Amino acid sequence: MRSSYFEPGEKSCLADRLKILLAIISVLFFILVLNLGFIQIIRGAYYRKVSRENSLRLVRDEAHRGRILDRHKNSIVENKALLNLFFIPHDLVESNEIIDFLSSIISFPSDELRKQFKKRGGSPFEGVLIKKSLSVEETVKISEQNFRFPGIYIKEGICRSYPEKRLASHVVGYVDHSGLELEYNQYLKGINGVKEIEVDAKGNLHRILRERKSKPGVDIILNIDISLQKKAEELLRNKSGVIICLDPRNGEVLTMASSPDYAPSIFAEKKSKEIKALIKNRGSPLLNRAVQGRYPPGSVFKVITAGAFLEEKFGNQNTTFTCSGTMEMGRTFSCWKKDGHGRINLLEAMAYSCDVYFYNLGLKTGIDCLSRYALGCGLGKKTGIELPYEKKGFVPTRSWKKNFFRIFSQKRWYPGETMVTAIGQGYLTVTPLEVASLYAAIANGGRIYKPHLIRAMEREGREISISEADLRGRLPFKQKTLNIIKKSLYEVVQGHGEKDGTGAEAKMDRVKAAGKTGTAQVVGIKRFEDKEIPLRFRDHAWFCGFAPYEAPRIVTVVLIEHGGSGANVAAPLFKELMEFYFDKIKKL
Ligand SMILES: [Zn+2]
């Protein structure tokens, strides 16, 4: 019979087994603890990172781009706030529902949206733009349904705005592509900031972890006067052409208008249809004709021919030649006045813009002398204005022709070619700004200034730089020569004795102006008079002048492409603009 369940021997055996079990459990527990520790210590950093990233978002704080202002600090370009639609790739749950919803509201084709959603930039936690500049209606509709679609959000952004619409569009240009927006991007753009925020599971802001504030860009203050610029643009409406006004005392650009123009807002708002149409437009509205257009100067070049003739002492202001209306040199070269100007001196020849007189001057100086003076006066060179893609005109030389042409007979420079160069035709081309700079130098006594658009730069209202007059060189003329040229330009407008000059249409009552007309032929040597000729073959109309004659404070170049005669088309526009300037802006 058993008195107990356990025999003494068995008891000790059980205790041993328990010990073993305990030991095993301890070992297992130890391994478990070790493992947990491993996860905690070794893998912890990794898991912490994952869980943190899940709730971390980087939000860009877009810097305010610097403004562009006129000389009186009126805004030409500033910024406006707008609302943009984004998605966070990580949070987005792509579904037909969300695609149908968005495409119906922002009128995006659904496959376009699907493509958008596939676009992944850098981090899956960083917002990707779906649509810029939402309308109020779109914003309301999306916000109402926002809770249904995690990962979709609306954020405030900044966009360029143009309180003066198209004003000075070629000067300001558009971001990353042209004008001052391109050339001064470094200053204008500022520094973007960034915010690191923590969000909850639904993507809502929990707290801001880190923040680097954005730094606004620099404001650019131009020398341009908005009201003069407006007036010039109004005068160019429905025409192709250029008006430039400079202050001859320092090279400040008071006005630079090029027509046709465009609305820079279509680039800011990324209106691709309108942009395509602009690029295709045969009238080249994107071209800044003031610095990129190259034209034959026609008679506005005669100041250089006269200057070279006087300076090299081939004659003086009393030297006469006879114009019978034509001149023979291998073939017949004509004066614009068919029945001729008769026997005239230099002042008369300039006042009436006689071509035969200047053919004769060209033959005296020769092409080498003429082109040397043209280059010395700043033609055929960039002026150095603060705009990208400035072009330079072309001054032909004997050696250029020798190298440029292949056929032997074409390599030679002919006297007839010197004659047409002397009246600003032939191979010679100029940009309107080169001509403006030349006439500014004539007006100010020979100093060639770099034309400059920028007056100063400011950051948050504090001036950080001021642009001063930048003297680039001097006209290659002595004072005596310059005085004769200036006097001759005075007679172009005010008349020679009792007789009107070709610039009579520029004559004003209150202010005495001086200047030169030009009617530059587009094709061939023959002058067209027939009104029936197609527009593209019609002459370019020039007028370059300055006022007041005694102490010039403004130089203006007017060029109307295919406008016809400088005397009838360009000179009246000069007059209208100058009357406006002296009545409304700089009262005398
Ligand atoms: Zn003549």
Boltz pocket constraint, residues with backbone or C-beta under 6 A from the ligand:
constraints:
  - pocket:
      binder: B
      contacts: [[A, 323], [A, 324], [A, 325], [A, 335], [A, 336], [A, 337], [A, 340], [A, 341], [A, 342], [A, 353], [A, 354], [A, 355], [A, 356], [A, 357]]
      max_distance: 6.0
